[in-house]
Amino acid sequence: MSRWAVKAGLASCLLLAGCGESPEQAELKLGQQIWDGTCKVCHLNGLGGAPAKGNRKVWAPRIEQGLEVLIAHALNGFDGAEGSMPARGGNPALSDSEVAAAVKYMVSQSQ
């Protein structure tokens, strides 16, 4: 096999989200990175009323609202009875897809 073929195969593999990694897995991995860099500050221990990642009891009623609602709250901000969520977790540099990935990651860890 030529060096070019090996390089092309490797590039194709990387483009397909990590050689066997599904798009959903790649999105959750991105979400974890965003969580570690931005969301963890509040969602690790429930700072300011934020639901702590992994706390199924606290997350259950939120998850029941649906992913679209949770993503909208994370994108636009939300003031609730238990606390406030700043738009984009207080990080305006995050894209819509990065915010959505972080929400999906937290939900996946809290069901």
RODO-2510 file (C-alpha; in nm, 4 decimals, decimal comma):
residues 111
     n   res          X          Y          Z
     1     m     0,0000     0,0000     0,0000
     2     s     0,1369     0,3396    -0,0920
     3     r     0,2063     0,6135     0,1608
     4     w    -0,0581     0,8240    -0,0126
     5     a    -0,3210     0,5531     0,0342
     6     v    -0,2353     0,5218     0,4029
     7     k    -0,2567     0,8979     0,4518
     8     a    -0,5869     0,9145     0,2605
     9     g    -0,7287     0,6324     0,4708
    10     l    -0,6211     0,8007     0,7919
    11     a    -0,7693     1,1334     0,6811
    12     s    -1,0980     0,9633     0,5916
    13     c    -1,1035     0,7912     0,9269
    14     l    -1,0474     1,1177     1,1116
    15     l    -1,3202     1,2885     0,9111
    16     l    -1,5619     1,0176     1,0162
    17     a    -1,5345     1,1266     1,3787
    18     g    -1,2624     0,9046     1,5097
    19     c    -1,2657     0,5698     1,3318
    20     g    -1,5864     0,4018     1,4321
    21     e    -1,7110     0,6749     1,6620
    22     s    -2,0716     0,7598     1,5831
    23     p    -2,1816     1,1204     1,5307
    24     e    -2,3675     1,0977     1,8627
    25     q    -2,0537     0,9816     2,0437
    26     a    -1,8522     1,2602     1,8828
    27     e    -2,1141     1,5146     1,9927
    28     l    -2,1087     1,3825     2,3507
    29     k    -1,7296     1,3998     2,3520
    30     l    -1,7492     1,7628     2,2363
    31     g    -2,0142     1,8259     2,5016
    32     q    -1,7850     1,6888     2,7702
    33     q    -1,5060     1,9201     2,6543
    34     i    -1,7413     2,2206     2,6663
    35     w    -1,8682     2,1100     3,0082
    36     d    -1,5118     2,0819     3,1385
    37     g    -1,4220     2,4269     3,0049
    38     t    -1,7357     2,6271     3,0845
    39     c    -2,0274     2,4443     3,2455
    40     k    -1,8384     2,2618     3,5194
    41     v    -1,8010     2,5798     3,7231
    42     c    -2,1696     2,5744     3,8161
    43     h    -2,2913     2,2270     3,7189
    44     l    -2,0342     2,0289     3,9184
    45     n    -2,1830     2,1067     4,2599
    46     g    -2,5013     2,2996     4,1857
    47     l    -2,3623     2,6508     4,2253
    48     g    -2,6352     2,9153     4,2046
    49     g    -2,9094     2,6565     4,1724
    50     a    -2,7586     2,4876     3,8655
    51     p    -2,8575     2,1215     3,8469
    52     a    -2,5446     1,9212     3,9268
    53     k    -2,4414     1,6829     3,6513
    54     g    -2,5389     1,3309     3,7486
    55     n    -2,8087     1,4290     3,9998
    56     r    -3,0964     1,2322     3,8493
    57     k    -3,3553     1,3607     4,0949
    58     v    -3,2844     1,7258     4,0133
    59     w    -3,2490     1,6665     3,6395
    60     a    -3,5622     1,4492     3,5940
    61     p    -3,8205     1,7320     3,5788
    62     r    -3,5919     1,9317     3,3517
    63     i    -3,5381     1,6380     3,1161
    64     e    -3,9160     1,5870     3,1020
    65     q    -3,9447     1,9332     2,9426
    66     g    -3,7554     1,8032     2,6413
    67     l    -3,4153     1,8618     2,4930
    68     e    -3,5321     2,1561     2,2821
    69     v    -3,6401     2,3483     2,5928
    70     l    -3,3170     2,2720     2,7774
    71     i    -3,1074     2,3816     2,4809
    72     a    -3,3131     2,7013     2,4422
    73     h    -3,2606     2,7813     2,8116
    74     a    -2,8867     2,7226     2,7771
    75     l    -2,8635     2,9337     2,4615
    76     n    -3,0795     3,2252     2,5741
    77     g    -3,0494     3,2125     2,9507
    78     f    -3,3187     3,1272     3,2017
    79     d    -3,4391     3,2554     3,5370
    80     g    -3,6109     2,9895     3,7447
    81     a    -3,7312     2,9456     4,0992
    82     e    -3,4057     2,7731     4,1986
    83     g    -3,1557     2,9945     4,0184
    84     s    -3,0461     3,1479     3,6917
    85     m    -2,8765     3,0127     3,3819
    86     p    -2,6719     3,2746     3,1969
    87     a    -2,6965     3,2640     2,8185
    88     r    -2,4364     3,0246     2,6758
    89     g    -2,3216     2,9476     3,0284
    90     g    -2,1694     3,2925     3,0437
    91     n    -1,9368     3,2125     2,7523
    92     p    -2,0511     3,4115     2,4457
    93     a    -1,7776     3,2483     2,2356
    94     l    -1,9657     2,9159     2,2343
    95     s    -2,1532     2,8289     1,9167
    96     d    -2,5112     2,7031     1,9205
    97     s    -2,3896     2,3510     1,8401
    98     e    -2,1341     2,3599     2,1226
    99     v    -2,4012     2,4673     2,3726
   100     a    -2,6359     2,1947     2,2457
   101     a    -2,3590     1,9353     2,2756
   102     a    -2,2910     2,0388     2,6355
   103     v    -2,6603     2,0108     2,7243
   104     k    -2,6833     1,6673     2,5610
   105     y    -2,3738     1,5569     2,7519
   106     m    -2,5155     1,6704     3,0876
   107     v    -2,8481     1,5009     3,0131
   108     s    -2,6688     1,1791     2,9147
   109     q    -2,4883     1,1829     3,2493
   110     s    -2,8023     1,2612     3,4486
   111     q    -3,0597     1,0053     3,3357
***
